[in-house]
Amino acid sequence: MKTPPCIDISKAEADACLQRLKPLVSPADFEFVQGMVATLYYLNQSVEDKSVSLRRLLRMIFGSSTEKMEQVLGKDPEGKDTTPDGKEDEVKKKKKAPGHGRNGAKAYNGKKVPVKLTMTPGCSCPDCQRGKLHPLRPELVVRIRGAVPLSATTYELDKLRCGSCGKIYTAPLPPEAGDKKYDATAASMIAVLKYGTGLPLYRLGKLQENLGVPLPPSTQWDVLAEAVEEVAPAYDELLRLGAQGEVLHNDDTGAKILDCMGKRLAQSPSARSEHPDRKGLFTTC
């Protein structure tokens, strides 16, 4: 297709040309031509003013792409496979699993809060007053909020003192408070953050301090040291079971020993020939 000639014309001249053309064509044809002229003028102004990015301009002209690979390289209307030779495996690899990539509400294991209607199943519909209401599956709405890795709960115990004998009465702690300042869940969370995700104790302590729940590194270590005694039997049993295995696998990152390589190169060919089967110089476990 040849490049069309460039016509330099102002908007006023284009409008005057449209007015001269209007009596000569049908209303439908005039509306069509007028739309084309307006589109060209808008695109030209958008490019000159740089108010629209090239990607957005292409979407404005051609629309958003909705084609899929199987539609382009799949089968033609007659049912014949039109996939290019050697591209079948590539097409299969690039096929994506259905879905939009987001986690559904069922993927979240947080707190579930049921929200009830004032109406109950079986009552009359408030709108039509004829039908009966039947239960449906609840609509799930997820709300995610930030929280401190280790949170603290402060119990304010009421205290009363006798003005005569001086005896003090203190409200008892609720059962859910427990008898330890740092319970088992706190120790488990510190252990997971430290040894499971590699978060240093000092970094966790700084985060806790910034979020208003101080937890110094020394305190974290004391909590872990106390909790180790409770999990030690399980660890020892896992160690015993692992020792019964017939095959042990080791994943060791190889690294050449530069110092040994230099010494080996300095040896004479006769000295190197004493160990002909040794080919590599790497660290081991």
C-alpha positions in Angstrom: 0.0 0.0 0.0 1.4 3.4 -1.0 1.8 6.1 1.5 -1.1 8.6 1.0 -0.1 12.2 0.2 0.0 14.6 3.1 -2.6 17.4 3.0 -2.0 20.4 5.2 -5.4 21.8 6.1 -6.7 23.6 9.2 -9.8 22.6 11.1 -11.7 25.7 9.8 -11.0 24.7 6.2 -12.0 21.1 7.0 -15.3 22.3 8.5 -16.0 24.5 5.4 -15.3 21.5 3.1 -17.8 19.4 5.1 -20.5 22.1 4.8 -20.0 22.2 1.0 -20.2 18.4 0.9 -23.3 18.1 3.1 -26.0 19.0 0.4 -24.4 16.6 -2.1 -24.6 13.3 0.0 -27.1 11.5 2.1 -27.2 12.2 5.9 -25.8 8.8 6.7 -22.8 9.3 4.3 -22.2 12.8 5.7 -22.2 11.6 9.2 -19.7 8.9 8.2 -17.3 11.3 6.5 -17.7 13.9 9.3 -16.7 11.2 11.9 -13.6 10.2 9.9 -12.5 13.9 9.7 -13.0 14.4 13.4 -11.1 11.2 14.2 -8.1 12.2 12.1 -8.0 15.7 13.6 -8.2 14.3 17.1 -5.3 11.8 16.4 -3.2 14.5 14.8 -3.7 16.9 17.7 -2.9 14.1 20.3 0.4 13.3 18.6 1.4 17.0 18.3 0.5 17.8 21.9 2.0 14.6 23.2 -0.9 14.3 25.5 -1.5 10.6 24.7 1.1 7.8 24.9 1.8 5.7 21.9 0.4 2.6 23.6 -2.8 4.3 24.5 -3.1 5.8 21.0 -2.8 2.3 19.5 -5.6 1.1 21.8 -7.7 4.0 20.7 -7.2 3.1 17.1 -7.3 -0.7 17.1 -9.0 -1.4 20.5 -7.8 -3.7 23.2 -6.4 -7.0 22.1 -8.6 -10.0 23.2 -7.1 -12.6 20.9 -5.8 -15.8 22.4 -3.0 -18.0 21.0 -5.3 -20.9 20.3 -7.5 -18.5 18.3 -4.6 -17.3 16.3 -2.6 -20.5 15.9 -5.4 -23.0 16.6 -7.8 -24.4 14.0 -9.4 -22.7 11.0 -13.1 -22.6 10.5 -12.9 -26.0 8.6 -11.3 -27.7 11.6 -7.8 -28.0 10.1 -4.8 -27.4 12.4 -3.1 -24.2 11.3 -0.3 -24.3 13.9 3.1 -23.7 12.2 5.5 -26.6 12.1 7.5 -27.1 15.2 5.3 -24.7 17.2 2.9 -27.3 18.8 5.0 -27.7 22.0 5.6 -24.0 22.3 1.9 -23.3 22.1 1.2 -25.9 24.8 3.8 -24.4 27.1 2.4 -20.9 26.8 -1.1 -21.9 27.6 -2.1 -20.5 30.9 -4.3 -22.1 33.5 -7.8 -20.6 33.7 -8.3 -17.9 36.3 -7.2 -14.3 36.9 -4.3 -15.1 39.1 -5.9 -13.7 42.3 -6.4 -15.6 45.5 -10.0 -16.5 46.2 -11.7 -15.9 49.6 -11.3 -19.6 50.5 -7.4 -19.2 50.3 -7.4 -17.1 53.5 -7.4 -18.9 56.8 -7.9 -15.9 59.0 -10.8 -15.1 61.4 -14.2 -15.8 60.0 -16.9 -13.3 61.1 -20.5 -14.3 60.2 -22.8 -11.4 59.4 -26.5 -12.2 59.8 -29.5 -10.6 58.2 -32.4 -9.3 60.3 -34.6 -11.6 58.1 -34.6 -15.4 58.5 -35.2 -18.2 55.9 -38.9 -18.8 55.4 -40.1 -15.3 56.0 -42.0 -13.3 53.3 -40.0 -11.2 50.8 -40.2 -7.5 52.0 -40.2 -6.4 48.3 -43.0 -8.4 46.7 -44.7 -9.7 49.8 -45.5 -13.0 47.9 -42.5 -15.3 47.9 -40.6 -16.9 50.7 -36.9 -16.3 51.4 -34.6 -19.3 50.9 -30.9 -19.5 52.1 -28.1 -19.2 49.7 -24.4 -19.6 50.0 -22.8 -16.7 51.9 -21.1 -14.0 49.9 -17.4 -13.8 51.0 -15.7 -10.4 51.4 -12.1 -10.3 52.5 -10.5 -7.4 54.4 -6.7 -7.6 55.1 -5.2 -5.5 57.8 -1.6 -5.2 59.1 -0.7 -6.5 62.5 2.3 -6.9 64.7 4.1 -10.3 64.3 3.8 -10.7 68.1 1.0 -8.8 69.6 0.4 -8.0 73.3 -2.7 -8.0 75.4 -2.8 -6.0 78.6 -5.3 -7.0 81.3 -6.3 -4.2 83.6 -7.3 -6.0 86.9 -9.6 -4.1 89.2 -8.2 -3.6 92.7 -10.1 -2.6 95.9 -8.6 -1.9 99.3 -10.4 -2.0 102.6 -10.2 1.3 104.4 -10.2 -0.4 107.8 -8.0 -3.5 107.6 -6.1 -2.6 104.5 -6.7 -5.8 102.6 -6.5 -5.6 98.8 -8.8 -7.5 96.5 -7.7 -8.0 92.9 -9.8 -9.3 90.1 -8.6 -12.7 88.8 -7.1 -13.2 85.4 -9.4 -14.7 82.8 -8.6 -18.3 81.8 -7.5 -17.2 78.3 -4.7 -15.1 79.8 -2.7 -18.1 80.8 0.1 -18.2 83.4 3.1 -17.1 81.2 3.9 -13.7 79.8 5.3 -15.4 76.6 3.1 -18.3 75.6 3.9 -21.2 73.2 2.6 -19.3 70.2 5.0 -16.4 70.8 8.0 -18.9 71.0 6.8 -20.6 67.8 6.5 -17.3 65.9 9.9 -16.2 66.9 11.4 -19.6 65.9 9.6 -19.5 62.5 10.7 -15.9 61.8 14.3 -16.6 62.8 15.0 -20.1 61.6 12.2 -20.5 59.0 12.4 -17.2 57.1 15.9 -16.0 58.2 14.8 -12.8 60.1 17.5 -11.8 62.5 16.5 -11.3 66.2 17.7 -7.7 66.2 15.7 -6.9 63.1 12.5 -8.4 64.6 13.2 -6.5 67.9 13.5 -3.2 66.0 10.2 -3.9 64.1 8.5 -4.8 67.4 9.7 -1.6 69.0 8.6 0.5 66.1 5.1 -1.1 66.3 4.7 -0.5 70.0 5.3 -4.0 71.3 8.9 -4.1 72.5 10.7 -7.5 72.2 14.5 -7.1 72.6 16.8 -9.7 71.0 18.0 -10.9 74.4 14.4 -11.6 75.5 13.7 -13.4 72.2 16.7 -15.7 72.9 15.5 -16.4 76.4 12.0 -17.3 75.1 13.6 -19.7 72.5 15.9 -21.2 75.0 13.1 -22.1 77.3 10.9 -23.5 74.5 13.7 -25.7 73.2 13.4 -28.0 76.3 9.8 -28.7 75.3 10.5 -29.6 71.7 13.8 -31.4 72.3 12.2 -34.9 72.5 10.5 -34.4 69.2 13.8 -33.2 67.7 15.8 -36.1 69.1 13.2 -38.6 67.6 13.4 -37.0 64.2 17.2 -37.2 64.4 16.9 -40.9 65.3 14.5 -41.6 62.4 16.7 -39.7 60.0 19.7 -41.8 61.0 17.8 -45.0 60.0 17.8 -43.9 56.3 19.8 -46.0 53.8 20.7 -43.0 51.6 21.9 -39.6 52.6 21.8 -36.8 50.1 23.9 -33.7 50.3 23.5 -30.4 48.4 26.9 -28.8 48.5 27.6 -25.6 46.5 30.8 -26.2 44.6 33.6 -23.5 44.7 37.0 -23.8 43.2 39.9 -23.5 45.6 42.1 -20.9 43.9 45.0 -21.4 46.2 45.1 -25.2 45.5 44.7 -24.5 41.7 47.8 -22.3 41.7 49.8 -24.9 43.6 48.7 -27.6 41.2 49.6 -25.6 38.1 53.1 -25.0 39.6 53.7 -28.8 39.9 55.6 -30.6 37.2 53.7 -32.8 34.8 55.1 -35.9 36.4 53.8 -34.9 39.8 50.3 -34.3 38.4 50.4 -37.7 36.7 50.5 -39.4 40.1 46.8 -38.8 40.5 45.4 -39.0 36.9 41.8 -39.7 38.2 41.6 -36.4 40.1 40.1 -33.8 37.8 38.5 -31.1 40.0 39.5 -28.9 43.0 36.3 -28.0 44.9 35.3 -27.5 48.5 33.3 -30.3 50.1 31.2 -30.6 53.3 
